[in-house]
Amino acid sequence: MISNETIVALSTPPGAGAIGVIRLSGKDAITITNSVFSGKDLLKQDSHTLHFGLIKDGDMVIDEVVVSLFVAPKSYTKENVVEISCHGSNYIIHQIISLLIRKGASAAKPGEFTLRAFLNGGLDLSQAEAVADLISSDSQAAHSVAMNQLRGGFSTELNLLREQLIHFASMIELELDFSEEDVEFANRDQLQDLINKITLVIHKLIRSFELGNVIKEGINTVIAGRPNAGKSTLLNALLNEDRAIVSEIAGTTRDTIEEVLNINGINFRLIDTAGIREATDTIEAIGVEKTMQKISQSAVLVYLFDVVNLSATEIKEDIVSLYKPGVSFVAVANKIDLSYNDRIKELNLPADINFISISAKENQGIEELKELIYNTAVGDKLSANHTMVTNIRHVEALQRTQTALSSVANGLANPVTSDFLAMDIKQALYYLGEITGAVTTDDLLENIFSKFCIGK
Ligand code: GDP
């Protein structure tokens, strides 16, 4: 799958900028650059050095540049790598890349630099995928999960599991070799223990996806309530200082731009807030189907009510109709700056409903509400050393591993011959290996790297 060609691409975003970085990787990266570079002889320079000079097409000077040299194997791709920092003009970049292609480089395919890094052993597959996540991370939590994966946290955990399974498999294989003699090298109880232990870890990893995924994508959040409850006022109070910067990067899956609130490094995506802002329907508005649909796909539902103008019975009715298992629910009494009677006491909400009183208009309790939203949705599930699965491909592979492992467990409980056990173990190893790339197919690689941008 890896070609001998030297590849070239722009590695910074296209468009005018102060500088653009053109990257080459491959056996001839330095030779090709040297043939158009006027300055020191790059072939005689050390790795990890910078060189100022001119890029010339014949006698014509295209640009003044700085060239960074990374001599194999001390580079991202483990091949010779050159990075040319030029002025960030589309024209210059295009001229330099065309020139390098005329001199023997070929245009890189999407993700080809990272693919080479993987194929040459610089990164494993889940680390390569983390590169893409890291580039697109737009919150502190998404960044730290991707960074942990890039630095090998996830891979280490999986490799540990793999080693244990390989040990298991080798014991079984040994039995197969001596099958005539009817010996059992692998103590069945110990095997059972091992499988249970591994299954538990895998189960934990699968469960972590629920949170891992929302960290990557942001947590869907809806603020619902009757007209005049104070939803717009609250929204403004919430977004006042913490309006997150959400970039419109082409190719990201988000097709609608929402308001995003960042609490403790997690992005809460306030979905379709425009629609909710405009909702001026009557009392039943929160019951209308469209709003309900939004609520059911949300991870957090903030129910806001006017503590002055709504009766305890009405509030309870709303809560009953909005509360859904699986959705984090926060009930918020608004307008406590006004005088109101004992409504909150009358409400007598069940202890497991998260409840807080605020004044959206007077900015009272807003920070506390943010903390409550965070604790309801994330709580203590996010700890620094906790490995988190954020990639759907990984979760699917883990689920298949789990299925294979339950066949092994069945095989141990209702004794089957060693060769059947060996087969199931191999299946489990195969699926686990797919995550880190210990097992790969061209289709799998194609599928992963084609989603990268050119130049990565
Ligand atoms: P929405 O229909 O739910 O979006 O409600 P709005 O945010 O438009 O608020 C309705 C009215 O209630 C406006 O006149 C707000 O100024 C007022 N309001 C909102 N929050 C508070 C509050 O905490 N205290 C008081 N006194 N008035 C509020």
Boltz pocket constraint, residues with backbone or C-beta under 6 A from the ligand:
constraints:
  - pocket:
      binder: B
      contacts: [[A, 225], [A, 226], [A, 227], [A, 228], [A, 229], [A, 230], [A, 231], [A, 232], [A, 233], [A, 234], [A, 276], [A, 277], [A, 279], [A, 334], [A, 335], [A, 336], [A, 337], [A, 338], [A, 358], [A, 359], [A, 360], [A, 361], [A, 362]]
      max_distance: 6.0
